[in-house]
Amino acid sequence: MKSATYKQKYQRRIEKYAAVRGGEVLTTYESSTAKMRFRCAEGHEFETRVSQMLGRKTWCPICGRNAAKKTVLAKSWATLQKIVQKKGGTIVSDVSEYRGLSSRIRVRCREGHEWTTLAMSIRQGKWCGLCSRPGRKYKPQEYLQSLFRKAGYKVLEPLTQGMKGRYLVLDEQGLPKKISPYQVIYALGKSRKTIEKQYL
């Protein structure tokens, strides 16, 4: 049985240990094997045995898990950057938005095309859909320029978002509008394959 004096002494020691780390003790000390409740500087509340707590590098288990997760995410992000840079591209999304390989990120290839994809897809080697199709007669931006021109539109911004992008154009009356390449093909009443053969 621990004496009251011993418990008070150990209580003060634990309170000092918590205070140095910006936290506080929420319960009283009974024994080194009994669980006590604490609150860390981040506001996390947790229970642990004193004997286990004193031997850890990070006293708050929640902060410890968060720190480990940040380390894993940082390494994953660095790997993505190396893959993208090796292909001559850039990750447009900010690292603060990254939550792992299931995150959707914005990427730009060396030709200036931008698209949103899963980080996992980049890790698996998938790349720009506009650049990766073999046997293409026209470069992607040339194709889009020709498509809008044949339909009577003047493009007012870079064609960097591929077929799914919406671009600011002037129609034949000189009126501005936002339109996608697919809408142009639909308006012409042609399939994409027919457009490539007859118009380009």
N, C-alpha and C positions, 0 to 999 in steps of 0.2 A: 504494500500500500504506500503510495507516494504521499509525503507530508504536504500540508497546505503551503508551507514556505517554499518547498521544491517546485510545486505546481505554479506558484506565483512567479518564481524566478524564471521558469521555463516559458511561462506565458509572456513575460516581458521580452525574453529572447526572441520568441516567435513574432511578437508584434514589431520588434525592431527589424527582423528579417523581412517582414512584409512591407514595412514603411520604407525601407531602403529601395524597394522595388516599386514604390508608388501605390502599394495596396494596403489592405487592412484586414484584420482578423475579426470574424463575425461570431465566433464561439470561444468557449474557454478550454484550456488545456486540461486533459485528464491523464493521458499517458501517450507514449510515443507511437503506440500501435492503434490508438483510437483516432477516428477521423475527426477533422476539424473543418469548419467552413471558412472560406476566404473570398475576398473580392480584389481583383487585380486593378491596375491603373486604367485598363480599357473598359472596366465595368463588368467583366465576366465573373460570375460567382461559381465556385466549385468546391467540392469536398475531397480531401485527401488525407492520408496518414502523414503525420509530421516526419516520421522516419523516411518516407518515400520522397516527400517534398524537398527536404534538405539536400538530397543527393542529385536532384535534377538540375540541368543547365537552365531550363526555363521553368519557373515555378508554376505558372498558369498553364495547364494542359491545353486549353483552348487557344491561347496565344502560340503555344508550341506547334499545334497542328496548322494554324494559319501561316506561321513562318515557314513550315515545311512545304505547304501548298504553294506559297509564293516562290520558293526556290524551284519547285518542279515546274511552275508556269514560266518562270524566267528562262529555264533551260529549254523548255519546249518552244518558247517564242524565239530564242536565239537560233534554234535548229531550223525553224521556219524561215527566218531571215536569211540564213545561209543558203537554203534551197532556192529561195526566190532570187537572191542576188546572183547565184550561179547561173540562173536562166536569164540574167540581165534585167530582172524586174524589180518592183518595189512593193512593199506592203503599205497601202494607203491608210488602213485602220491604225488607230492608236493602241499602244500596248495596254493602256488602262482598260480597254474594252475587251481584252482577251481573257477568256475563262477556260481555255483548254481546247483540245482538238475538235470538240463538238461545236465550237464557236464559229460563227460566220464572219469572215474577214473580207475586206476590200483589197484587191490586188491590181497592179498595173504592170503589163508586160513591156518589153523593150520597144514595141511598136506604138505604145501609148494607149492600148485598149485596156479598159477597166471592167472588172466584173466582181461579183460577190460570190464566194464559195465557202464550203466548209474547210477549216484548217486541215482536217484529216485528208481531204482530197489532195491538197498540196503535198502533204507528207507521202501520199501514195503515188506521187509523180504526175498527177493530172495538171494540165496547164491551160493556157489561153485557147479557147475553142475556135476563135477566129484565125489564129496562126497555125493551129495544129492539123488542119485538114489538108491532106496531100492532093496534088493535082489541081490546085486552085489557079484559075486563069488570071484573076485579078487579086491584088492585095486587098485586104479587108476594107480599108478606108476608100480605096479607089472604087471598089464594088459599090459601097454605099453612096459615094458621090455620084456615080453613074446612075444609080437607081433613082435618087432624088431628082437629078437633072432630067432624065427621060420622062419623069412624071410632072415636070414643070415647076419644081421647087428649087429655091435658092437657099442653101444651108448657111446658117449664121453662126455656127459654133463647131468646135472640133468633134469629129465622129469617133469618139473613143469608147463608147459603151456597147458597141456591137449591135446586133439585130434587135435586142430587147430594149435598147435605150430609146428615150424620147428626145428629139432634137428640135431646136428652134429654127424655123424656116420661114421664108416668104413664099406665099402661093403666087399664082399667075396674076392675081389682082394686086399684088404687093402687100397683102395682109399677113401679119405674123401669126404663127400658130405652132403648137408643139405636136409632133407626130413621130411615130416609130416606123422603121422600114417595113415591118409587117403590115401596118396600116396602108402604106403606099402600095404594096403588092396586092392587098385585098381590094383597094380602090381601083387598081388597074384590071382587076378581074382575072389575074393570072396566078399560076403557081410560081413558087420561087425558081423551080427548075426551068420553067418556060421563060421567066424573066431573064435568067442567065443566058439562055440560048437566043432569044429574039431581040432583047433590048441591049444586051451588053456585048 
